[in-house]
Amino acid sequence: MKRIHLLCVCILACGQIFAQTVRITGKVLDINTKDPIPGATVRIDGTHFGSLTDSTGKFTCHVRKGNFALEVSWIGYNKLVKSFTAQDTAVLIELTPSVQALQEVTVVGYATQRKSVSYSNVQIRGIAMAPAASEKRMSGGGYIPSASRDEFGAIKENRYRFTKQQPLSTFSSDVDKASFSLVRNMLNLGNIPVKDAVRVEELINYFEYDYPQPAGDAPVAIHADMAQCPWNPAHQLVRIGIQGRKIPTDNLPASNLVFLIDVSGSMSGANRLPLVKQAFRLLVKQLRPQDRVSIVVYAGAAGLSLPSTTGNNKDAILSAIDRLEAGGSTAGGAGIQLAYATAKEHYIRGGNNRVILATDGDFNVGISDVGELERLIEKEREGNVYLSVLGFGMGNYKDNRLETLADKGNGNYAYIDNFDEARRTFSTEFGGTLFTIAKDVKLQVEFNPAKVQAYRLIGYENRLLENEDFNDDRKDAGEMGSGHSVTALYELVPPGVKLDGPDVDPLKYQVTEAPVTRSDEVLTVKVRYKRPDGGSSRLLAHALKGSPVSIGASPESFRLAVAAAQFGMLLRKSEYAGKSSYTEALALLSGLKGADAEGYRGQLVQMIKQAMALEDIARKD
């Protein structure tokens, strides 16, 4: 009886709230041309509630009965706050173009794109409607801004470490692959990739290496092998692979997903929101009846576009995706807050609870400070709601921000440059993208000074950990999904081989010649991981013995990893590239006979050839 009474009270309260609101419709036009303005943000003044105009400039929203005011904004126009009486249920709003904004014009493709000019801490943002003479034409009818505002975090390459001084190397796992598709996109646009867009470990980890599946009940297994270094034959290369268990889709836990989609004006290009829709449509096709999806969108404000809906109601989910249109500024912080609140409201105990953010990373309204966003996401991950990030677009892309958010959110980060990459992320690798099998995965390698004089970790610069972090379960690290693998390469300098470059003076007060334990082990790999819902880590260890084989006699998967690493070092103009060359990388790939069903290895070949041609052109210019 108490439950029935409570239900009646709730129904009565909802009815009273609904009875206090009225539905209004309206249209937003340009005051001069009388043309409709699609994508304008219409907000009930003094609240976070509102709507976006559709392709004909129309909108619908609910306001409290009585007099009300609407705040209307769109890039390139002056913001307008207009009051209405209780009798106004069909309204007309006309916006005046901003002279300042129209002076800041530039174009990308056949869609509008924002341009930013900085004055101290102030940014003036505008809209463009026609091609600028200074823009570069790209294949397919688009343009690349002559002064890109893409942002990438600076990378300072790992240097050699002397084993007797620093025998331990510790870092976090990384299954992200965004750098590979970023590099591919830049090459396809006819540009030599930005140096800091090239994260060598992500080029290596773009490929599958067919490591053996874990035995026993551990979710991950360790693999290690060794070969001669092709760019410095006096050195050796060690490959360390961590393989995650692949769980059949039918056996994966239920998912509670929140699609958090940026529908601001910067997402209007063909390679932005339209591609986002295609990507999420692919994911929806994979859903099972036990899975649930909500859709949160954000532009000038954040809103719930689709309440939590079961996976067997795909038509409703797909229809909600199809209705999305771009327009307005970017309240990313508010969107993230609403997405997490929605995920917690429908939390599935023992399930996969995840927010999937799709954006170009340009947060400029509300919580936009990276540090504040990081703290918000770190707090939310403690409740086992993870954040995965999908990046789209170029010209105003914030790679550094998106990579950090995914890292802090216990999720993975991908850059979607075309439909095929969307298919790989949400169809081919469905389980690995969404379902975590191990979290806080850390690696620590101890080198034997009798076998290794010095070593260098290739890549993973932004994943390095302090040695004491390895045993500290409070220290966050990377996650691994179903079937995911992590591959790392170390370049080793054997004892007696002269190491080029500056050395360190002998120590005055320390014993520099510590006794060495004789062993045929080259190194020991240790891995710590936690179960997805666990708080205490578990330890695995594996020792590598033996001598290196020639690079030609190494496994094909080893040569593939080495070719990817060589390509990355050449793009970065690495001081450690030695005798590396694009020709050498192509030679390594040409000898591979294994299957390439998805054509990813073939893509790497084409990317190397594109880089060779572009650098040849640059030299001649």
C-alpha positions in Angstrom: 0.0 0.0 0.0 2.9 2.4 0.8 4.4 1.8 -2.6 1.0 2.4 -4.3 0.6 5.6 -2.3 4.1 6.7 -3.2 3.5 6.0 -6.9 0.3 8.0 -6.8 2.1 10.9 -5.2 4.8 10.8 -7.9 2.3 10.6 -10.7 0.4 13.6 -9.2 3.6 15.6 -8.8 4.6 14.9 -12.3 1.2 15.8 -13.5 1.3 19.1 -11.6 4.7 19.9 -13.0 3.6 19.1 -16.6 0.4 21.2 -16.0 2.6 24.2 -15.1 4.4 24.2 -18.5 3.3 25.1 -22.0 4.8 24.0 -25.3 6.0 26.8 -27.6 7.2 26.6 -31.1 9.3 29.2 -33.0 11.6 30.1 -35.8 15.0 31.8 -35.9 15.8 34.0 -38.9 18.6 36.3 -40.2 17.2 39.8 -39.6 18.5 41.0 -43.0 18.0 38.1 -45.4 15.1 36.4 -43.6 16.9 33.1 -44.2 16.4 30.4 -41.5 19.4 29.8 -39.1 19.9 26.1 -38.4 21.7 24.9 -35.3 21.0 28.1 -33.2 20.9 27.5 -29.5 17.5 28.5 -27.9 17.7 28.6 -24.1 15.1 29.5 -21.6 16.6 32.6 -20.0 18.1 31.9 -16.5 18.1 28.1 -17.0 20.1 25.4 -18.7 17.1 24.1 -20.6 16.3 24.8 -24.2 16.6 23.5 -27.7 18.4 23.7 -31.0 16.9 24.9 -34.3 16.5 22.4 -37.1 17.6 22.8 -40.7 14.6 25.1 -41.4 15.3 27.3 -38.3 12.4 25.9 -36.3 12.5 24.8 -32.6 10.2 23.5 -29.9 10.6 23.7 -26.1 8.5 23.8 -22.9 8.4 26.8 -20.6 6.6 27.6 -17.4 3.2 29.2 -17.8 3.2 32.9 -17.7 5.7 35.4 -19.2 9.1 34.1 -20.2 12.3 35.1 -22.0 14.4 33.2 -24.5 18.2 33.6 -25.0 19.1 32.8 -28.6 22.7 32.5 -29.9 24.6 31.3 -32.9 28.2 31.8 -34.1 28.4 34.9 -36.3 25.4 36.6 -34.7 24.8 38.9 -31.7 23.2 37.0 -28.8 19.6 38.0 -28.3 17.5 37.8 -25.1 13.8 38.5 -25.9 10.8 38.5 -23.6 7.4 37.1 -24.4 3.9 37.1 -22.8 2.0 34.1 -21.7 -0.1 34.3 -24.9 2.9 33.8 -27.2 3.1 30.1 -28.0 4.4 30.6 -31.6 7.3 33.0 -31.7 9.6 34.6 -34.3 13.2 35.5 -33.4 15.5 37.5 -35.7 19.3 37.6 -35.1 21.6 40.4 -36.2 24.9 39.4 -37.8 28.0 40.3 -35.7 30.2 42.7 -37.7 33.2 41.6 -35.6 32.5 37.9 -36.2 32.1 38.4 -40.0 35.6 40.1 -40.1 37.1 36.8 -38.8 36.1 34.6 -41.7 37.7 31.4 -43.0 36.3 28.2 -44.5 36.9 24.5 -44.5 35.2 22.4 -47.1 31.6 23.4 -47.9 30.6 23.8 -44.3 31.2 26.6 -41.8 34.3 26.5 -39.6 35.4 28.7 -36.8 38.5 30.8 -36.8 40.2 32.0 -33.7 42.3 35.1 -33.1 43.9 35.4 -29.6 44.3 38.7 -27.7 45.9 37.9 -24.4 43.4 35.6 -22.7 40.5 36.5 -25.0 39.4 34.5 -28.1 37.2 36.1 -30.7 35.4 33.4 -32.8 33.8 33.9 -36.2 32.0 32.1 -39.0 32.9 31.7 -42.6 30.7 31.4 -45.6 33.1 31.4 -48.6 36.5 30.0 -49.5 39.5 32.2 -48.6 42.3 32.7 -51.1 44.9 31.6 -48.5 43.3 28.2 -48.0 44.8 25.1 -49.5 42.6 22.9 -51.6 42.4 19.2 -50.7 41.0 16.2 -52.5 37.3 15.8 -52.4 36.5 19.6 -52.5 37.7 20.6 -49.0 40.2 23.1 -47.7 42.9 23.0 -45.0 43.3 26.2 -42.9 46.6 27.9 -43.7 47.2 28.4 -40.0 46.0 25.3 -38.2 44.9 25.5 -34.6 45.3 21.8 -33.9 47.0 21.1 -30.5 49.3 18.2 -29.7 51.2 17.6 -26.4 55.0 18.0 -26.7 56.9 14.7 -26.5 60.5 14.5 -25.3 61.9 11.2 -26.5 63.2 8.6 -24.0 67.0 8.5 -23.8 69.3 5.6 -23.1 69.5 4.5 -19.5 72.6 2.7 -18.0 71.5 -0.5 -16.4 74.0 -0.3 -13.5 72.5 3.1 -12.6 68.9 2.5 -13.5 68.1 -1.2 -13.8 64.3 -0.7 -13.7 62.0 0.7 -16.4 58.3 1.3 -15.4 55.4 2.4 -17.5 51.7 2.2 -17.9 50.0 0.1 -20.6 48.5 1.9 -23.6 46.1 0.4 -26.1 45.3 3.8 -27.8 45.6 3.9 -31.6 44.7 7.5 -32.3 48.1 8.6 -33.5 48.1 6.1 -36.4 44.9 7.5 -37.9 45.9 11.1 -37.2 49.1 10.5 -39.1 47.2 8.7 -41.9 44.8 11.6 -42.2 47.6 14.2 -42.4 49.3 12.2 -45.1 46.1 11.8 -47.1 45.7 15.6 -46.9 49.1 16.0 -48.4 50.8 17.2 -45.3 53.9 15.9 -43.5 52.6 14.9 -40.0 53.2 17.2 -37.1 56.0 15.8 -35.1 54.1 15.7 -31.8 51.2 14.0 -33.4 53.4 10.9 -33.9 53.3 8.7 -30.8 55.5 5.7 -31.8 53.8 3.3 -29.4 50.4 4.0 -30.9 51.8 3.3 -34.4 53.1 0.0 -33.1 49.9 -0.9 -31.2 47.7 -0.3 -34.2 48.4 -3.9 -35.3 47.5 -7.3 -34.0 50.5 -9.6 -33.3 48.8 -12.9 -32.6 50.3 -13.5 -29.2 49.0 -16.7 -27.4 45.9 -16.3 -25.3 46.4 -16.2 -21.5 46.4 -19.6 -19.7 44.7 -20.2 -16.4 42.5 -17.5 -14.8 44.7 -14.5 -15.4 43.1 -12.0 -17.9 46.5 -11.1 -19.5 49.7 -13.0 -20.5 53.3 -11.9 -21.1 55.3 -12.6 -24.2 58.9 -11.5 -25.0 61.4 -12.1 -27.8 64.6 -10.6 -29.1 66.3 -9.8 -32.5 69.1 -7.7 -34.0 68.3 -4.0 -34.4 68.1 -3.1 -38.1 69.0 0.6 -37.7 72.0 -0.2 -35.5 73.3 -3.8 -36.0 75.5 -3.6 -32.9 72.3 -3.2 -30.8 69.5 -5.5 -30.0 65.7 -5.1 -29.9 63.4 -6.7 -27.4 59.7 -7.0 -28.0 57.4 -7.3 -25.0 53.8 -8.2 -25.6 50.9 -8.3 -23.2 47.9 -10.1 -24.5 44.4 -9.7 -23.1 41.9 -12.5 -23.0 39.4 -12.4 -25.8 35.9 -12.9 -24.5 33.1 -14.0 -26.9 30.6 -11.2 -27.3 27.7 -13.3 -26.0 29.6 -13.8 -22.7 30.4 -10.1 -22.2 28.6 -8.4 -19.3 25.6 -6.1 -20.0 26.5 -2.5 -21.1 25.1 0.8 -19.8 26.4 3.3 -22.4 26.0 7.0 -22.6 26.8 8.5 -26.0 28.1 12.0 -25.2 28.0 13.9 -28.6 29.4 17.3 -29.4 26.8 19.0 -31.7 28.4 22.5 -31.5 29.1 24.6 -34.6 32.6 23.3 -35.0 31.2 19.8 -35.6 29.3 20.7 -38.7 31.9 19.5 -41.3 31.3 16.3 -43.3 34.2 14.5 -41.4 32.7 15.5 -38.0 29.0 15.1 -37.0 28.0 13.1 -40.1 30.9 10.7 -39.4 30.0 10.6 -35.7 26.5 9.4 -36.7 27.9 6.7 -38.9 30.2 5.5 -36.1 27.5 5.3 -33.5 25.1 3.6 -35.9 27.7 0.8 -36.3 27.9 0.5 -32.5 24.1 0.4 -32.1 24.0 -2.6 -34.6 26.2 -4.5 -32.1 23.9 -4.0 -29.1 22.1 -6.9 -27.3 18.8 -6.8 -25.5 20.5 -6.6 -22.1 22.5 -3.5 -23.2 21.2 0.1 -22.7 22.0 3.4 -24.4 21.4 7.0 -23.5 22.3 10.0 -25.7 23.5 13.3 -24.2 24.3 16.2 -26.5 26.0 19.5 -25.8 26.4 22.8 -27.7 25.6 26.1 -26.0 24.0 23.9 -23.3 23.8 20.2 -22.5 20.7 18.1 -22.8 19.4 14.5 -22.7 18.5 13.7 -26.3 17.5 10.0 -25.7 16.6 8.5 -22.3 18.1 5.2 -21.4 16.8 2.7 -24.0 17.3 -1.0 -24.3 19.4 -2.5 -27.0 16.5 -4.3 -28.6 14.9 -1.0 -29.4 17.4 -0.1 -32.1 15.0 1.9 -34.2 14.4 4.5 -31.4 18.2 4.8 -30.8 19.0 5.2 -34.5 16.2 7.7 -35.0 17.6 9.8 -32.1 21.1 9.7 -33.8 19.6 10.7 -37.1 18.0 13.8 -35.6 21.2 15.3 -34.4 22.3 18.6 -36.0 25.3 20.8 -35.4 25.2 24.4 -34.1 26.2 26.6 -31.2 29.1 27.0 -28.8 30.6 24.1 -26.9 29.6 23.4 -23.3 31.7 20.3 -23.0 32.1 20.4 -19.2 28.3 20.5 -18.7 27.9 17.7 -21.2 30.4 15.5 -19.3 28.6 16.2 -16.0 25.2 15.3 -17.4 26.6 12.1 -19.1 28.1 10.8 -15.9 24.9 11.6 -14.0 22.9 9.7 -16.6 25.3 6.7 -16.5 25.1 6.5 -12.7 21.3 6.7 -12.8 21.2 3.5 -14.9 24.3 1.9 -13.4 24.5 -1.9 -13.9 26.3 -3.7 -11.1 28.9 -6.0 -12.6 28.3 -4.5 -16.0 30.1 -2.2 -18.4 29.2 1.4 -17.5 30.8 3.8 -19.9 30.5 7.3 -21.3 31.6 7.5 -25.0 32.6 11.1 -25.9 32.6 12.1 -29.6 34.1 15.6 -30.2 36.9 17.7 -31.7 37.9 18.7 -28.2 37.0 22.4 -28.5 35.4 23.1 -25.1 34.7 26.8 -24.8 31.7 27.2 -22.5 31.3 26.2 -18.8 33.9 23.9 -17.5 36.6 24.2 -20.1 39.8 24.2 -18.0 41.7 20.9 -18.6 42.7 20.5 -15.0 39.1 21.0 -13.8 37.8 18.4 -16.3 40.5 16.0 -15.3 39.6 16.2 -11.6 35.9 15.7 -12.5 36.7 12.6 -14.5 39.1 11.2 -12.0 36.4 11.5 -9.3 33.8 9.8 -11.5 36.0 6.8 -12.5 36.1 5.8 -8.8 32.5 4.7 -9.2 33.5 2.4 -12.1 32.0 4.5 -14.8 34.7 4.8 -17.5 35.2 7.3 -20.3 36.2 6.5 -23.8 37.0 9.3 -26.3 36.5 9.5 -30.1 38.1 12.4 -31.9 36.9 13.9 -35.1 37.9 16.6 -37.6 41.1 18.6 -38.2 42.0 22.3 -38.2 40.9 22.9 -34.7 41.6 19.5 -33.1 42.6 19.2 -29.5 44.5 15.9 -29.4 46.4 16.7 -26.2 43.2 17.4 -24.3 41.3 14.3 -25.6 44.2 11.9 -24.9 44.4 13.2 -21.3 40.7 12.9 -20.7 40.6 9.3 -21.9 43.6 8.5 -19.8 42.1 9.9 -16.7 38.7 8.3 -17.4 40.0 4.7 -17.5 39.1 4.4 -21.2 40.7 4.3 -24.6 41.2 7.0 -27.2 40.7 6.7 -31.0 40.8 9.2 -33.8 38.1 8.5 -36.4 39.2 9.9 -39.8 37.0 7.8 -42.1 34.2 5.3 -42.1 36.7 2.3 -42.1 38.2 3.5 -38.9 34.7 3.8 -37.4 34.0 0.3 -38.5 37.2 -1.0 -36.9 36.5 0.7 -33.6 32.9 -0.3 -33.2 32.4 -3.4 -35.3 35.7 -5.3 -35.9 37.0 -4.6 -32.3 33.7 -4.2 -30.6 34.7 -6.1 -27.4 38.1 -4.5 -27.0 36.7 -1.0 -27.5 34.0 -1.3 -24.8 34.7 -4.1 -22.3 37.5 -3.7 -19.8 39.1 -7.0 -18.7 41.9 -5.5 -16.6 42.5 -2.0 -15.2 45.6 -0.2 -13.9 47.9 -2.4 -15.9 51.5 -1.5 -15.2 54.7 -3.0 -16.6 58.1 -3.0 -15.0 61.2 -4.4 -16.7 64.4 -5.3 -14.8 67.5 -5.6 -17.0 70.5 -7.8 -16.2 73.7 -5.7 -16.3 75.7 -8.8 -17.4 73.7 -8.8 -20.6 72.5 -5.2 -21.0 74.8 -2.2 -20.7 72.1 0.3 -21.6 68.5 0.4 -22.8 66.0 2.7 -24.4 62.2 2.4 -24.3 60.8 3.3 -27.8 57.8 5.5 -27.2 55.5 5.6 -24.2 56.9 9.0 -23.1 53.6 10.1 -21.7 53.0 6.8 -19.9 56.2 6.6 -17.8 55.8 5.9 -14.1 58.1 6.1 -11.1 59.5 2.8 -10.1 57.7 2.9 -6.7 54.4 3.4 -8.6 54.5 -0.2 -9.7 53.6 -1.5 -6.3 51.4 1.4 -5.3 47.8 0.3 -6.0 46.7 4.0 -5.5 48.5 4.9 -8.7 46.3 4.9 -11.8 47.5 3.2 -15.0 46.1 2.0 -18.4 43.2 -0.4 -19.1 43.0 -3.4 -21.4 39.8 -4.5 -23.2 38.7 -7.9 -24.4 41.3 -9.2 -26.9 43.5 -6.1 -26.7 47.3 -6.4 -26.7 50.0 -4.0 -25.7 53.4 -4.1 -27.5 56.6 -2.3 -26.4 60.1 -2.3 -28.0 63.3 -1.7 -26.1 66.6 -1.0 -27.9 69.4 -2.7 -25.9 73.1 -1.8 -25.9 75.2 -5.0 -25.1 78.2 -4.7 -22.7 81.4 -3.6 -24.5 79.5 -1.7 -27.3 80.4 2.0 -27.4 77.3 4.2 -26.9 77.4 7.3 -28.9 76.6 10.7 -27.3 77.5 12.3 -24.0 78.2 10.1 -21.0 77.9 10.8 -17.3 81.1 11.4 -15.2 82.1 8.6 -12.8 80.5 9.0 -9.4 82.8 10.2 -6.6 81.1 8.9 -3.5 79.2 5.8 -4.8 80.3 2.2 -5.5 80.0 2.1 -9.3 81.1 -1.4 -9.9 78.4 -3.4 -8.0 78.8 -7.2 -8.2 76.7 -8.7 -11.0 74.7 -12.0 -10.5 75.6 -14.3 -13.3 72.5 -15.4 -15.2 71.5 -16.3 -18.7 68.4 -14.1 -18.3 68.5 -10.8 -20.3 65.6 -9.2 -18.4 62.5 -9.9 -16.3 59.1 -8.5 -17.2 56.6 -7.9 -14.4 53.0 -6.9 -14.9 50.5 -5.7 -12.3 46.8 -5.5 -13.0 43.5 -5.2 -11.2 40.2 -6.9 -12.0 37.7 -4.4 -13.5 35.9 -4.1 -10.2 38.9 -4.8 -7.9 41.0 -2.6 -5.7 44.0 -4.8 -5.1 46.5 -5.6 -7.9 47.9 -9.0 -8.9 51.4 -9.8 -10.1 52.7 -11.7 -13.2 56.3 -12.2 -14.1 58.2 -13.6 -17.1 62.0 -13.9 -17.7 63.6 -13.6 -21.2 66.6 -15.8 -21.9 68.8 -16.5 -24.9 70.4 -14.6 -27.7 69.0 -12.4 -30.4 68.3 -13.7 -33.8 68.9 -11.8 -37.0 66.0 -9.4 -38.0 65.4 -11.5 -41.1 64.9 -14.7 -39.0 62.6 -13.0 -36.5 58.8 -13.7 -36.5 56.8 -11.7 -39.1 54.9 -10.0 -36.3 58.2 -8.8 -34.8 59.3 -7.3 -38.2 55.9 -5.6 -38.5 56.3 -3.9 -35.1 59.9 -2.9 -36.0 58.7 -1.4 -39.3 56.0 0.7 -37.5 58.6 1.9 -34.9 61.1 2.8 -37.6 58.4 4.8 -39.5 57.5 6.7 -36.4 61.0 7.6 -35.5 61.6 8.9 -39.1 58.5 11.0 -39.0 59.7 12.4 -35.6 63.2 13.0 -37.0 64.4 11.1 -34.0 68.0 11.4 -33.0 67.9 7.7 -32.2 66.8 6.6 -35.7 70.4 5.6 -36.6 70.5 4.1 -40.1 66.7 4.0 -40.4 65.2 4.8 -43.7 61.8 4.5 -45.3 63.3 2.1 -47.8 64.4 -0.1 -44.9 61.0 -0.1 -43.4 59.4 -1.0 -46.7 61.9 -3.9 -47.1 60.8 -5.3 -43.7 57.2 -5.1 -44.7 57.7 -6.6 -48.2 59.0 -9.8 -46.7 55.8 -10.5 -44.7 53.7 -13.2 -46.1 51.0 -13.5 -43.4 47.4 -12.7 -44.0 46.4 -9.0 -44.0 42.6 -9.5 -44.0 41.7 -5.9 -43.1 44.5 -4.3 -45.2 46.1 -2.5 -42.2 49.6 -3.6 -43.2 48.9 -2.4 -46.7 47.9 1.0 -45.3 51.2 1.3 -43.5 53.0 0.6 -46.8 51.1 3.4 -48.5 51.7 5.8 -45.6 55.4 5.2 -45.8 55.4 5.8 -49.6 53.3 9.0 -49.1 55.8 10.3 -46.5 58.7 9.5 -48.8 57.1 11.5 -51.6 56.1 14.5 -49.4 59.6 14.7 -47.9 61.1 14.5 -51.4 58.9 17.4 -52.5 59.9 19.4 -49.4 63.6 18.9 -50.1 63.2 20.1 -53.7 61.2 23.2 -52.6 
